[in-house]
Amino acid sequence: MVDIPDIPHSSQSFSLSSCLLLLYLMELNAEDGLVIGHREPILAMVGEEVEFPCYLPSKMNAEDMEIHFFRNKVSEIVFIYQDRQDLLNKQMVEYQDRAQLVKDYIQEGSVALRLFPIIPADEGQYGCLFQSEDFSGNATWELEVAGLGSDPHIYFEGFEEEGIQLKCSSKGWYPRPKVVWKDYEGQQLPSLSEAITQDDQGLFHLEMSVVVKEGAHSNVVCSIQNTLLVQKKEFTVHIADAFLPKNSDWRGALIGTVIGTAIILVLFMILAFCFFQKQWRSKEKLKKKSEKEKGKLTAELGKLQTEIDWRRAEGQAEWRAARRHAVNITLDSDTAHPSLEISEDGKSVIYCNNKQDLPDDPKRFKDQLCVLGQEGFISGKHYWEVEVGEKSRWFLGVCYDSVERKKEVKLCPGTGYWVIGLWNSCEYFIFNPYRVSLTLRVPPRRVGVFLNYEAGKVSFFNVTDNSHIFTFTDKFFGTLRPYFRPRSHDGGEQVIPLTICPLPSDSDRVAAKDDDDCDTWLQPYDSSDISALEW
């Protein structure tokens, strides 16, 4: 059992000095195992989803830790991760099928709990707990739930006390809303009746009535405000004195009622006719506008397709020119991280769960799951291809031979790396110097890397459709070596390696140089295969 410190429910109870002291202590203990959650209350809307982030500032690997997400106290389990798996049979019934653990960055000590759909009963205090044999830490935060209800509706209920009785109704609010009637000057009107109830989900439904008397008001407003969101919805109705009953005997009241009802019916018919006529005109106008915009869009799409075809042809020409400088690349096992396994021929690298017992070599990477090529380049043009297949995580490119080997660094040009990567089969990206997402027409099964040392360029090509992906431009001052990073196992049925592709034969080189159409080395996939790719 872990003692959870009491945390105030409102940031207003903290003085300025207390806040500064709390921030200082967080910074001071960041490297001593402090667990960080959400420092401010989290506001979630009813029916939507919310994520609770929780992480270790020291970036300690939490794959083998026991991670608890709980409510109010540790024994009220929302989600448990233990022995590298989710223990769904231990969570509370109300969170079953509604809670998921996001583990994309668990190796850096960062996880998040995703909860959906949000209901009013979810409101309260939550926390996370990291535990291992030599570490224990927790963090807590508040979840506030809000629901913005439906638009108010006003109904005519009849005559009451020499006036007209109106009812306003709405539903789906949380927390309990503030409801008032107001006149045309914004002054609050006394309600005849007011009923606010909760349904099975805890959402508030309301009905309130008011009596509008002759000469008292020209506009009446039903106003409903969510006090947590500081948002409100209003509905205004105009009441003419002609429709209000006069101080007279029962015959005058009866005649006035009949006349008033007839006038109301006539007005409703006129309004309905005008409304439908306006709707018809709007549809005709929108139809003409849509046809005009459709023509413009077709023309723009034609121009865009022409530019895409031109860029595709230009990228294919660059790729064919780069292939003429193909070189033989072999992996340097002396630089490989202990969790990587190199094939006997030095052409493939794969991630293994257990670290190998290897001699301590200053050239070996300690924290990065990567390996370098044996070949170093200080000039010239060099091209090689790597088979990535259906692997969902990888990095490829070049780096300086002098890069840091003992700790993880940012893979960007300013630190001596020029790489492209894929994360979880869904995002291709580069670091230039920050992470930039790339959009590819066809996911590559094979990636080409071209180094032009004198020009200061590192280019990447999608060999699957012969297209250009991206080019780094920089100035090189030292020895560059090929860089391979297969990343950790992504949970698939098979462990897929990164494999360096063989060189083309001499006849293939001559054919590629003399006739670009006679391409016999590394032909792209058939178009039917490309269209069938599921990523």
C-alpha positions in Angstrom: 0.0 0.0 0.0 1.3 3.5 -1.0 0.5 6.6 1.1 -0.9 9.2 -1.2 -0.5 12.8 -0.1 -3.5 15.0 0.2 -3.8 17.4 -2.8 -6.1 20.4 -2.7 -9.0 20.3 -5.1 -8.6 23.9 -6.2 -5.4 25.7 -7.2 -6.8 28.9 -5.6 -5.8 27.5 -2.1 -2.1 27.7 -3.0 -0.2 30.9 -2.3 2.3 32.1 -4.8 5.2 31.0 -2.6 3.7 27.5 -2.2 3.4 27.1 -5.9 7.1 28.2 -6.5 8.2 25.8 -3.7 6.3 22.9 -5.3 7.8 23.6 -8.8 11.3 23.8 -7.2 10.8 20.4 -5.4 9.7 18.8 -8.7 12.8 19.9 -10.5 15.0 18.9 -7.5 13.7 15.4 -7.4 13.3 14.8 -11.2 16.4 12.5 -11.2 15.5 10.8 -7.8 12.5 8.8 -9.0 9.7 11.4 -8.9 6.5 10.4 -10.7 4.9 13.2 -12.6 1.1 13.2 -13.4 -1.1 16.0 -14.5 -0.3 19.1 -12.3 -3.7 20.8 -13.0 -7.2 19.4 -12.8 -8.2 17.7 -16.1 -11.6 18.8 -17.6 -13.4 16.2 -19.8 -16.7 16.4 -21.6 -19.4 13.8 -21.2 -19.3 11.2 -24.0 -15.8 12.0 -25.1 -12.4 10.4 -24.1 -9.6 11.7 -21.9 -6.0 10.6 -21.4 -4.1 10.7 -18.1 -0.3 11.1 -18.7 2.1 9.7 -16.1 5.9 9.6 -16.5 9.3 9.3 -14.8 11.4 12.5 -15.5 14.5 10.3 -15.3 13.2 8.4 -18.4 13.8 5.1 -16.6 12.6 2.0 -18.7 9.3 1.0 -17.2 8.6 -2.2 -19.3 9.3 -4.5 -16.4 7.7 -2.3 -13.7 4.3 -2.8 -12.2 2.1 0.2 -13.1 -1.2 1.0 -11.3 -3.8 3.5 -12.3 -6.3 4.0 -9.4 -9.1 6.2 -8.2 -9.1 7.9 -4.8 -6.9 5.1 -3.3 -4.6 2.3 -4.6 -7.1 -0.4 -3.8 -9.7 1.1 -6.3 -8.1 -0.3 -9.5 -8.8 1.4 -12.8 -6.0 -0.4 -14.7 -3.0 -2.6 -13.9 0.1 -3.4 -16.0 2.3 -6.2 -14.6 4.8 -8.6 -16.1 4.6 -6.8 -19.4 0.9 -7.5 -19.8 -2.5 -5.9 -18.9 -4.3 -7.5 -16.0 -7.9 -6.7 -16.9 -9.5 -9.1 -14.4 -8.4 -6.9 -11.5 -10.0 -3.6 -12.5 -13.3 -2.3 -11.1 -16.4 -3.3 -13.0 -17.3 0.3 -14.0 -14.0 0.6 -15.9 -14.1 -2.6 -17.8 -14.0 -2.1 -21.6 -13.6 1.7 -21.0 -9.9 1.9 -20.0 -6.8 1.4 -22.2 -3.1 1.8 -21.4 -1.0 3.7 -24.0 2.5 2.2 -23.9 4.2 3.7 -27.0 6.9 5.4 -24.9 7.1 3.0 -21.9 10.8 2.4 -22.6 11.3 6.1 -21.8 9.2 5.8 -18.6 6.1 7.4 -20.1 2.6 5.9 -20.2 -1.0 7.2 -20.3 -4.4 5.9 -19.3 -7.1 6.5 -21.9 -10.7 6.5 -20.5 -13.8 6.5 -22.7 -16.6 7.4 -22.9 -16.7 9.9 -20.0 -19.7 9.8 -17.7 -20.5 12.1 -14.7 -19.6 9.2 -12.2 -16.0 9.4 -13.4 -15.5 12.7 -11.7 -13.0 12.7 -8.8 -9.3 12.0 -7.9 -7.1 9.6 -9.8 -3.5 8.5 -9.5 -0.7 6.4 -11.0 1.9 4.2 -9.2 5.2 2.9 -10.6 6.7 0.0 -8.6 9.7 -2.3 -9.0 12.2 -4.0 -6.7 14.2 -0.9 -6.1 11.7 1.9 -7.0 8.3 3.1 -5.9 6.6 6.4 -6.7 3.1 7.8 -7.4 1.3 10.9 -8.5 -2.4 12.1 -8.3 -4.6 14.6 -10.0 -8.3 15.6 -10.3 -10.8 14.9 -13.1 -13.6 17.3 -13.6 -16.5 16.3 -15.8 -18.8 18.7 -17.7 -21.8 18.3 -20.0 -23.3 21.0 -22.2 -26.9 20.1 -22.6 -29.4 20.5 -25.5 -30.7 23.8 -26.8 -33.6 25.2 -24.7 -37.1 24.7 -26.1 -40.0 27.0 -25.0 -43.6 25.7 -25.1 -47.0 27.6 -24.8 -49.0 26.0 -22.0 -52.0 28.3 -21.8 -53.4 31.3 -20.0 -52.6 31.8 -16.3 -53.2 34.8 -14.0 -54.0 37.3 -16.7 -51.0 36.3 -18.7 -49.5 33.5 -20.9 -47.7 30.6 -19.2 -44.5 29.4 -21.0 -42.4 26.3 -20.2 -38.7 26.0 -21.0 -37.0 22.5 -21.1 -33.6 21.1 -21.8 -31.6 18.0 -21.0 -28.0 16.5 -20.8 -26.4 19.0 -18.4 -23.6 18.4 -15.9 -23.0 19.6 -13.2 -26.3 21.0 -12.1 -26.9 24.1 -14.3 -28.0 27.6 -13.3 -31.4 28.4 -15.0 -33.2 31.7 -15.0 -35.9 33.6 -16.9 -35.0 37.1 -18.0 -36.9 40.0 -19.5 -35.8 42.2 -22.4 -33.7 44.3 -20.0 -31.8 41.3 -18.7 -33.5 41.4 -15.3 -34.4 38.0 -13.7 -38.0 37.0 -13.7 -39.6 34.9 -10.9 -40.3 31.3 -12.0 -43.8 29.8 -11.6 -42.3 26.3 -11.2 -38.9 24.7 -11.5 -38.0 21.0 -11.7 -34.4 19.7 -12.2 -33.9 15.9 -12.2 -31.0 13.5 -12.9 -31.2 10.4 -15.2 -29.5 7.1 -14.8 -26.2 8.5 -16.1 -26.2 11.4 -13.7 -27.1 14.1 -16.3 -29.5 16.9 -15.3 -32.8 17.5 -17.1 -34.8 20.6 -16.3 -38.2 22.2 -16.8 -39.3 25.7 -15.5 -42.3 27.8 -16.2 -43.0 31.5 -16.1 -46.1 33.7 -16.6 -45.8 36.6 -19.0 -48.4 39.4 -18.3 -49.6 42.3 -20.4 -47.2 45.3 -20.7 -44.5 43.6 -18.6 -42.2 42.2 -21.2 -41.6 42.4 -24.9 -38.9 39.7 -25.0 -38.6 36.7 -22.7 -35.3 34.7 -22.4 -34.8 31.2 -21.1 -31.1 31.1 -20.0 -29.3 27.9 -18.9 -25.6 28.2 -17.7 -23.0 25.5 -17.1 -21.1 26.8 -14.0 -18.0 24.7 -14.6 -17.6 25.6 -18.3 -18.8 29.2 -17.9 -20.9 28.6 -21.0 -24.7 29.1 -21.4 -27.5 28.5 -23.9 -30.4 30.8 -24.3 -33.7 30.9 -26.2 -35.6 34.2 -26.8 -39.3 34.5 -27.6 -41.2 37.7 -28.4 -44.7 38.1 -26.9 -46.9 40.9 -28.3 -49.5 42.5 -25.9 -52.2 41.7 -28.5 -51.9 38.0 -27.5 -52.2 38.6 -23.8 -55.6 38.4 -22.1 -57.2 41.8 -21.0 -58.9 42.6 -17.7 -62.5 42.0 -18.8 -65.4 39.7 -18.2 -65.5 36.0 -19.3 -67.0 36.9 -22.7 -64.2 39.4 -23.5 -61.7 36.8 -22.4 -63.3 34.2 -24.6 -63.4 36.4 -27.7 -59.8 37.5 -27.1 -58.7 33.9 -26.7 -60.4 32.9 -30.0 -59.0 35.9 -31.9 -55.6 35.4 -30.4 -55.6 31.7 -31.3 -56.7 32.5 -34.9 -54.0 35.1 -35.3 -51.4 32.8 -33.9 -52.4 30.1 -36.4 -52.3 32.5 -39.3 -48.9 33.8 -38.2 -47.6 30.2 -38.0 -48.9 29.5 -41.5 -47.3 32.6 -42.9 -44.0 31.8 -41.1 -44.1 28.2 -42.3 -44.7 29.4 -45.9 -41.9 31.9 -45.7 -39.6 29.4 -44.2 -40.1 26.7 -46.8 -39.8 29.3 -49.6 -36.5 30.5 -48.1 -35.3 27.0 -47.8 -36.1 26.2 -51.5 -34.3 29.4 -52.6 -31.3 28.5 -50.4 -31.1 25.0 -51.9 -31.2 26.3 -55.4 -28.5 28.9 -54.6 -26.3 26.2 -52.9 -26.8 23.9 -55.9 -25.5 26.5 -58.3 -22.7 27.4 -56.1 -21.8 23.7 -55.6 -21.7 23.1 -59.4 -19.4 26.2 -59.9 -17.1 25.1 -57.1 -17.0 21.5 -58.5 -15.8 22.8 -61.8 -13.0 24.9 -60.1 -12.0 21.9 -58.0 -11.8 19.6 -61.0 -9.5 22.1 -62.7 -7.3 22.4 -59.6 -7.1 18.7 -59.3 -6.0 18.4 -62.9 -3.2 20.9 -62.3 -2.2 19.1 -59.1 -2.1 15.7 -60.8 0.1 17.2 -63.5 2.5 18.5 -60.9 2.5 15.2 -59.0 3.3 13.2 -62.3 6.2 15.6 -63.0 7.6 15.3 -59.5 7.3 11.5 -59.6 9.2 11.4 -62.9 11.9 13.7 -61.5 12.2 11.5 -58.4 12.5 8.4 -60.5 15.3 10.0 -62.6 17.2 10.9 -59.4 16.8 7.3 -58.1 18.2 5.7 -61.3 21.1 8.1 -61.3 21.9 7.3 -57.6 21.9 3.5 -58.3 24.9 3.9 -60.6 27.0 4.6 -57.4 25.9 1.4 -55.6 28.5 0.1 -53.0 28.8 -3.0 -50.9 27.9 -2.3 -47.2 28.6 -4.7 -44.3 27.5 -4.3 -40.7 30.2 -3.6 -38.0 29.3 -6.0 -35.2 31.9 -4.2 -32.9 29.5 -1.2 -32.8 26.3 -3.1 -32.3 24.2 -2.6 -29.1 24.2 -5.8 -26.9 20.5 -6.3 -27.7 21.1 -6.5 -31.4 22.0 -9.8 -33.3 24.1 -9.5 -36.5 23.9 -12.2 -39.1 27.1 -14.2 -40.0 27.4 -12.5 -43.4 27.1 -9.1 -41.8 24.0 -8.1 -43.9 21.1 -8.4 -41.4 20.4 -7.0 -38.0 17.6 -8.0 -35.7 16.5 -7.0 -32.1 16.6 -9.7 -29.4 14.9 -9.4 -26.1 17.9 -10.4 -24.0 21.2 -8.5 -24.0 24.2 -10.6 -25.2 27.3 -10.9 -23.0 29.7 -9.0 -25.2 33.1 -7.5 -24.4 33.1 -3.8 -23.4 34.3 -2.0 -26.5 34.5 1.9 -26.7 33.1 1.6 -30.3 29.9 -0.2 -29.1 26.7 1.8 -28.6 25.4 1.5 -25.0 21.9 3.1 -25.0 21.0 3.4 -28.7 19.7 0.1 -30.2 21.8 0.7 -33.4 24.7 -0.6 -35.4 27.0 1.1 -38.0 28.4 -0.1 -41.3 32.0 -1.1 -41.5 32.6 1.3 -44.4 33.5 4.9 -43.8 33.2 7.7 -46.4 35.2 10.9 -46.6 34.4 11.7 -50.2 32.5 10.6 -53.3 29.0 9.3 -54.1 27.7 6.1 -52.5 24.3 4.3 -52.7 22.9 1.3 -50.9 19.5 -0.2 -50.2 17.9 -1.7 -47.1 15.0 -4.2 -47.0 12.6 -3.1 -44.2 9.6 -5.3 -45.3 6.6 -4.9 -43.1 8.7 -3.9 -40.1 6.8 -1.2 -38.2 9.7 0.6 -36.4 13.1 1.5 -37.8 15.7 4.2 -38.5 18.1 4.4 -41.5 20.7 6.9 -42.7 24.2 8.1 -42.0 26.1 9.5 -39.1 29.6 10.7 -38.2 32.0 8.0 -37.0 32.7 10.2 -34.0 29.1 10.3 -32.6 28.4 9.6 -28.9 28.3 5.8 -28.1 27.5 5.8 -24.4 24.1 7.5 -24.2 21.0 8.3 -26.2 21.2 11.5 -28.3 18.8 13.4 -30.5 19.0 12.0 -34.1 19.2 15.4 -35.9 21.8 16.9 -38.4 23.2 19.2 -35.7 24.3 16.2 -33.6 25.9 14.3 -36.5 22.9 12.2 -37.7 21.0 12.4 -41.0 18.2 9.7 -40.7 14.6 8.9 -41.7 12.4 6.7 -39.5 9.0 4.9 -39.1 7.0 4.6 -35.9 4.3 2.0 -35.3 3.5 1.6 -39.0 1.7 4.9 -39.1 4.2 7.8 -39.1 7.2 8.4 -41.3 9.4 11.2 -40.0 12.8 13.0 -40.0 14.6 15.2 -37.4 15.5 18.6 -39.1 16.3 19.6 -36.3 12.9 18.8 -34.8 10.6 15.9 -35.6 8.8 16.5 -39.0 6.2 14.0 -40.3 6.4 12.8 -44.0 3.5 11.8 -46.2 4.3 8.9 -48.6 2.0 7.7 -51.4 3.1 4.1 -51.1 4.7 2.6 -47.9 8.2 1.5 -48.8 9.3 -2.1 -48.4 12.8 -1.2 -49.5 14.6 2.1 -48.8 17.5 3.5 -50.9 20.2 5.7 -49.2 22.4 8.0 -51.4 25.3 9.9 -50.0 26.9 12.7 -52.1 29.7 13.8 -49.9 31.0 16.8 -51.9 27.5 18.2 -52.5 26.7 17.8 -48.8 23.5 15.7 -49.5 21.9 12.6 -48.0 18.9 11.4 -50.1 16.3 8.7 -49.4 14.3 6.9 -52.0 11.2 4.6 -51.9 12.4 1.7 -54.0 8.9 0.2 -54.0 7.6 2.9 -56.4 11.0 4.5 -57.5 10.1 7.8 -55.8 12.1 10.4 -53.9 11.3 10.7 -50.2 13.6 13.4 -48.7 17.0 15.0 -49.0 19.2 16.5 -46.2 21.5 19.3 -47.3 24.5 20.1 -45.0 28.3 20.4 -44.9 30.4 17.3 -44.0 33.8 17.5 -42.2 34.6 14.0 -41.1 34.1 10.3 -41.8 30.5 9.2 -42.4 29.2 5.7 -41.8 25.9 4.0 -42.6 23.4 3.9 -39.7 20.9 1.1 -38.9 18.4 1.1 -36.0 15.8 -1.8 -36.1 14.2 -0.6 -32.8 12.6 -3.0 -30.3 10.1 -5.7 -31.2 6.8 -4.2 -32.1 4.5 -7.1 -30.9 3.9 -8.8 -34.3 3.9 -12.6 -34.9 7.4 -12.5 -36.5 10.5 -10.6 -35.7 11.5 -8.8 -38.9 15.2 -7.9 -39.5 16.7 -4.9 -41.4 18.6 -6.5 -44.4 21.2 -4.8 -46.6 20.3 -5.7 -50.3 22.9 -7.2 -52.6 24.7 -5.1 -55.3 23.6 -5.2 -58.9 25.5 -7.2 -61.4 27.8 -5.4 -63.9 25.3 -6.0 -66.7 22.6 -4.4 -64.6 24.8 -1.3 -64.0 25.4 -0.9 -67.8 21.7 -1.4 -68.5 20.7 1.3 -65.9 23.3 3.7 -67.3 22.4 3.2 -71.0 18.7 2.7 -70.9 16.6 3.7 -67.9 13.7 1.6 -69.1 15.8 -1.6 -69.0 15.9 -1.8 -65.2 16.8 -5.3 -64.0 18.0 -4.6 -60.4 15.5 -3.9 -57.6 12.4 -3.6 -59.8 9.5 -2.0 -58.0 6.5 -4.0 -56.9 3.7 -4.7 -59.4 1.0 -2.1 -59.3 -1.5 -4.7 -58.1 0.8 -5.4 -55.1 1.1 -1.7 -54.3 -2.6 -1.2 -54.3 -3.0 -4.2 -51.9 -0.7 -2.9 -49.3 -2.4 -2.6 -45.9 -0.7 -0.2 -43.4 
